[in-house]
Each structure stands twice: as structure tokens, then as C-alpha cells.
């Protein structure tokens, strides 16, 4: 009977040790190729979102800075607004929130220096508002009003940047005119 007790103790001790080892370093099943690929895709999407989010802000800041310093050229206006437009469209596709945006009216007739000034400042403000929308701060809480505002800002950025890009050739002649 004593041998049985020793064997019994040995088994209990072995089970306890195995449990302790499993708690310290739990065994995990290897990931399937599909889950590895899905994680890689999510990481790539996050990286693309961050890249476009950053480029949108940098292009908007650069555009406003050069406009205010009177160093903005029509070519640079066209390039920066094209970059803004491309980044905004990419971000809109990546957000996948449906069609919550409410189209806002923008003035597409940008022909005078004050109209360019107003449009460039509005575009920069929209980019700032979009970038600082609380929906980008936390993915834990979802506020539909804030998400709608972000989508509306993004849609307006897309439309206004396209309008500015199409009128960029006339910027050089109007920028030198007095207000």
C-alpha cells in the first residue's frame, strides 16, 4: 500500500508541476496560415492608414504655410491639393463606416485672390478638424455623431481639394493681385 501512496504522490506532484509550468508559460497552438495572413493584412492596413493620415496633415500644413508666406506657386498648389485629395480618398475607403457623410456645399468658382485665400484656409481647417476628431483618439468608444462629422469633413476635403486643384493654374495670376 505504501508503494501505491508513493506512486499516487508522484502523480499528484507531477500534475501540480505541469500545471505550474503551464501557468508560467502557457502553451499556445501555432497560428494557422490564414490567421497569420489576416494579422499581416491588418498591420498593413494600419500602416497605410497612418501614412495617409500623416501625409494629409503635412500637405495641408505645408499648403497653408506657403500660402501665408506668399511663396505658393500654382504648380505647388496643384501638387499639394492632389496629394490631399489622394490621401483623403484613401482614408475614406479605409474607414469603412458606410455612407454617413452629409455632403456640404463648397464654392467651386475660385477665381480671385480672396476666394483662393478663403478656400485654402478652409481646406487647412477641415484637415485640422478631421485629424483632431475624437474618433481617431480611441477605438474603444464609438460616437456616431463624431464619426459622421469626420466623414463629412473628409468628403468636403475631397471635394474642395479637387476644386482647388482644377483652379490651380489661375492661382499664380490672382495671388499677386491686391485684395
N, C-alpha and C positions, 0 to 999 in steps of 0.2 A: 504494500500500500504506500510505503514511503517513496518508492520509485515513481509511482503514479503522481504523487504530490509534487515531486521534483519536476517531472515532465509537465505537469499542469502549471506550475510556477514558471517554468521556462517558456511555455507557450504564451502565458499572460504577459510576461515581461517582453517577449518578442513583439506581441501585438501592441503593447504600450509604446515600445521603442519605434515601431513602424509608424504608429500614429503621430508620435512626436516629430519624427523626421518629415512626415507628410505635411504637418502644420508649419514647420520651419521652412520647407522648400516644397510647396505643393507641386505635384506632377500635373503638367498640362498636356493635353493632347496636341500633337502637331497641327498647325493650321492647314486647312485644305488649300490647294492652289487657287480656288475661286475666292476664298476669303482673303488670301494674300493679295490677289489682283484687285479685289474690291478696296482694300485698305490703300493700296498704291494709287488707285484712281481717286479716292477721297483726298489723299495727300496732294496729288497733282492738282485737283480742283481747288483745294485751299490755297495752294501756291499761286495758281493763276488768278484767283480772286484777289489775293493780297497784292500781286504785281499790278493788276489793272486798277485796283483801289488806290494804290500809291501813285501810279502814273497819272491817273485822273487828277489827283490833288496837285501834284508837281506841275503838270501842264497848266492847270488853272492859275496857280500862284505865279508861275513864270509869265503867263499871258498878261495878267493884271500888273505885275511889277514893270514889265517892259512898256506897257501902255501908259502907265503913270509916269514913267521916266521919258516918254516921247521917243523911245528907241525901237518901238514895234514897227516892223515892216509888213507890207501886205503878204509877202511870202511866209514870214514867221507866223502871222495871224492865220493863214491858211493851214500851215503845218500843225500849229498848236490846236486849232479847232478840230482838225482831222483826227489828231491823237485823242482829244477829249471825246469826240464822237465815237471813235472805235472802242475806247475803254468803257464808256457808258453803255454802249450796246452789249458788249461782252458781259459786263456786270449785270445788266438786266436779264440776260439769258441765264446766267449762273444763279441768280437769286431764286428762281423757280417758285415765286409766290403767287402765281396766277396773274390775272389781269386786274389788279387793284388800283392801278394808276388812273387818275382823273386827268384827262388832257387839259392843259391850260393854254390860253390864247397867248401867243407871242407875236410881236411885231416883226414880220419878215422883211418889211421895207426899211432896210437900214442903208441910208444914203448920205446922211450928214454926219459931221464930226460929233455933235451931241448924241445922235442916235447910236453911233458906234460906241461912244463912251458909256452910255446907259446900258447897252446890250452886253458889253464886255464886263462891266461891273455886276450886272445881274447874273451873268454866267458864273463869274467867280463866287458870288454869294450863294448861288444854287449849289455849286460844288461843295462849298464850305458846309452848308446846311445838310446836304446829303451825307457828307463824311462824318459829321458830328451828330447824326441821328442816333438816338439811343438804341435802335435795333442792332447797330453794329457793335455795341458795347457788351451785350450779353446775349448768349443764345439760350439762356435758361428761361427767360420771361419773354413772351411774345405779345406785343401790344399791336392790335390790328390798325389802330389809328396811326401809330408811328410807322408801321410798315407801309401803309397806304401813302403817308407823306413822303417816305423815302422813295417809293416807286414813282410818285408824281414828280418829285424833284428830278429823278433820273430821266424820266420821259421828257421833261422840259429841257434838261441839259442836252439830251439827244437832239431835240428839235431846234433849240437855239444855237447849238454849236454848228449844226448843218446850215442854218440860215447865215451865220457869220462866215462860215467857210465859203459859201456861194457868193457872198458880197465882198470877200476879202480883197479882190483886185481894186476895188474903188476906195479901199481904206487909205492908201498912201496919199491920194489926192485930197481926201477930206481931213486927214489928221493934221495937215499943215495949215488948214484954214482956221481963222479965228472963230471962237464960239459966239 
